[in-house]
Amino acid sequence: MSQMRVGMIPWITDDEIQGLVANLAKEIEMDYHGKSLVMICPLKGSVFFFSDLVRKINLPQEIDFVHVTSPKGEGCRILKDLTIDIQDKHVIIVEEIIDAGRTLSFLKSRINASHPASLKVCALLDKPARRELPISPDYVGKTIEDRFVIGYGMDSEEIGRNYKDIYNYAQ
């Protein structure tokens, strides 16, 4: 952890994260019992959460990845689009954290244009205090106050994504 930013402390442990992931997987299994899913992973931050979640969901699944960027002051742009035909399929977007909601709102609109049977959002962390658009996840591991977090896919200038715990600044 030599790259850890000064003042960062462990906040959510790997064990706690895995408990949240297991609970979300059970909830999704109950809602989609007997159905197949298309699980969508927005790159890069969601990849760790996505990998853990899809392995815990005991339902038939297809997985796909998208990469959407939204540079400050600019609109959203797709760097990598879906490769699976999602028309008439049950789709879940898996986000590690929902913050302002700009990118997620753009992605939901893009996916809805392909006419899925259903579209839901699963987020490990939801930070509604930072929301700029009226969007909310259907499945939430934990709602958090407005704090800066890194680890488990979340980064600070690309540092920290690989930390197994989630860290924040001491308050």
N, C-alpha and C positions, 0 to 999 in steps of 0.2 A: 504494500500500500504506500510505497514511497511517493506516489504521484497524488496522494490524497491532499486536497486543499486544506489549508490551515483553518482550524475551527470546526471541521466536519466531525460528527460523532455518529456511531451506529444508532439507527432509529427503528427500523423494522428488520428483524433477523430473518435469515434464510428459513428457519423453521416456521416463523409466523407467515412469511410469504407463501410457503408451500401449503399451509393451512388455508389461506385465502384462495389459492389456486384450486385446491381440492373442493372447497365449498362452491366455487363458481362452476366447476365441472359438473358437480351433482345437480346444481340448479339448471344448467343447460340440458343435461340428460333428461331431467324430469319434463322440461318444456318441450323437448323435441323427441320424446320417446317414439321409437318406430320410424323415425325419419332420418334422412341423410342430410349432411351439412356441407357447406362450402365455407371454410375458415379462411379469412383474409388477414394477412400480416402486413401492416404498414412498416416499411423499413425506415430506420435501422433499429430504433429503440425497443420495439415490441418483440423482437426475435426471441429473447430469453423467456419472457412470459408466454408467448405464443407456443413455443416448443414444449414447455411444461404443461400448459393447458390442454393442447390437442392430444397429448399422450394420456391424459387422465380422463378424457371424454370417451366413453365406451359406446360410440355410435359410428356408423359409416361416415367417412369424411373425405373430402377433397381439400387440398390446401393450395393457396396461391399467395403471391407476394406482390405488393405495390410499393412504389417509392414516389412520394409526393413531397415537393418542397414548397415552402412559402417564405421566401426571404422577406425580411422586415421591409415594409413599405411597398411590397410588390404583391401581385396575385399569386395564387397557387399554380403549380406546374407539375405535370406528371413526368417523372423520369423513367419509371417502369410501370406499365399498365398490366391489368389482369391478362392471363392467358387462358383461363377457363371460361367457357360459356356458362353464365350464371342465370340465364333466363329460366324462370319457373323453379328455381332452386332456393333453398333456405340458406341465407348468407349471414355470417356473423363476422363483423370487423373486430379484431382483437387489438386493443390499445393498452400500452403500459401505463399511460397517464393521459388524462384529458385536462387541458389547461384552458387556453383562450377559446379553442373550438373551431378556429378558422379552417385548419387543414381537414379536420374530421367532417365538418359541414360540407366542404368541397368534395371530399371522397364519398360521402353518403349520396350527394347529388349525382356524382358520376356513376356510382353503382346502381342507384335507382333508375337511371336512364337505360339500364340493361334489363329491366323488368324482372327482378328476382321475385320468387313467391313470397318471401319475407326478408326483411333486413333488420338486424339488431346489432347493437354495439356492446361489447364486453370490455370493461376497463379494470385493470388492477387498482389504480388510484384515480380518484376523481377530485379535482380541485375547482369547485364551482365559483369560488371567490374571484378567480381570474377570467371567468367566462366573458367573452365579448359577443358571442352569438348564442341564441336560445337553443342549445343542444344539450342533451343529457344521455348518459349510457343506460342501457336496459339492464345490464348486469354490472355490479360494482363490488370490487373486493373491499375497498376502504375509501371513505370520503375523508379528505384531509383539508386542513386550513391552508392558507396561502404561505407556503414555505418552499424553499429551494431544496430539491432532493436529487441525489445521484446514486447510481448503483442499479443492478438488475435491469440493465438496458438503458437507463437514464444517464445522461452524461453532462459534463461541463467541458465544453470545447473538445469533445470526443474522448475525454478522460473519464473513467469510472464505469463505463458500460458493463465491464466484466466483473465488477464487485458482486459477490453473492448476496450481500445484505444491502439495504437501502440506508443511506446516510443523509443527514441534514446538519445545518449549523446549530450549535448549542444556543439555546434561547434563554 
